Amino acid sequence: MLGKSTAAAFLGLPLAVLMVGFAALLSHDQVNTTLPWLLLFFLVWIATMTAAFLFKTGLRAWLWMGGMTIAGYAALHFLKASGLIRIAA
């Protein structure tokens, strides 16, 4: 239980930021859709922390959530570096 709790506490926030960030960046109208996504951030954060307790062991929670976080931020970096995603001004 301690492993799942620490995975939820330490990996829930960056994973939620990643999911909301991807949703906001991939929307066609970033100016009008970013604020609603940011308002839903707290619910996404709670959902990611709750999802940590669905794993059988704490090690699995750390590995899956950590792997998804690393892969997601690597994909975000690749998409921004290649120019496929741009932030609307």
Contacts in CASP RR format, 6 or more apart in sequence:
PFRMAT RR
TARGET T0000
AUTHOR 0000-0000-0000
METHOD contacts of the structure
MODEL  1
MLGKSTAAAFLGLPLAVLMVGFAALLSHDQVNTTLPWLLLFFLVWIATMT
AAFLFKTGLRAWLWMGGMTIAGYAALHFLKASGLIRIAA
2 58 0 8 1.000
3 57 0 8 1.000
3 58 0 8 1.000
3 59 0 8 1.000
3 61 0 8 1.000
3 62 0 8 1.000
4 52 0 8 1.000
4 53 0 8 1.000
4 55 0 8 1.000
4 57 0 8 1.000
4 58 0 8 1.000
4 61 0 8 1.000
5 52 0 8 1.000
6 62 0 8 1.000
7 52 0 8 1.000
7 55 0 8 1.000
7 58 0 8 1.000
7 61 0 8 1.000
7 62 0 8 1.000
7 65 0 8 1.000
7 66 0 8 1.000
8 48 0 8 1.000
8 49 0 8 1.000
8 50 0 8 1.000
8 52 0 8 1.000
8 53 0 8 1.000
8 61 0 8 1.000
9 49 0 8 1.000
11 48 0 8 1.000
11 52 0 8 1.000
11 61 0 8 1.000
11 62 0 8 1.000
11 65 0 8 1.000
11 66 0 8 1.000
11 69 0 8 1.000
12 45 0 8 1.000
12 48 0 8 1.000
12 49 0 8 1.000
12 52 0 8 1.000
12 65 0 8 1.000
13 45 0 8 1.000
14 69 0 8 1.000
14 73 0 8 1.000
15 48 0 8 1.000
15 65 0 8 1.000
15 66 0 8 1.000
15 68 0 8 1.000
15 69 0 8 1.000
16 41 0 8 1.000
16 44 0 8 1.000
16 45 0 8 1.000
16 47 0 8 1.000
16 48 0 8 1.000
17 41 0 8 1.000
18 69 0 8 1.000
18 72 0 8 1.000
18 73 0 8 1.000
18 76 0 8 1.000
19 44 0 8 1.000
19 48 0 8 1.000
20 37 0 8 1.000
20 38 0 8 1.000
20 40 0 8 1.000
20 41 0 8 1.000
20 44 0 8 1.000
21 37 0 8 1.000
21 76 0 8 1.000
22 72 0 8 1.000
22 76 0 8 1.000
23 37 0 8 1.000
24 30 0 8 1.000
24 33 0 8 1.000
24 34 0 8 1.000
24 37 0 8 1.000
24 38 0 8 1.000
25 76 0 8 1.000
25 85 0 8 1.000
25 87 0 8 1.000
26 85 0 8 1.000
27 33 0 8 1.000
27 34 0 8 1.000
27 37 0 8 1.000
30 87 0 8 1.000
30 88 0 8 1.000
31 88 0 8 1.000
48 65 0 8 1.000
51 65 0 8 1.000
52 61 0 8 1.000
52 65 0 8 1.000
53 61 0 8 1.000
55 61 0 8 1.000
55 64 0 8 1.000
76 85 0 8 1.000
79 85 0 8 1.000
80 86 0 8 1.000
END
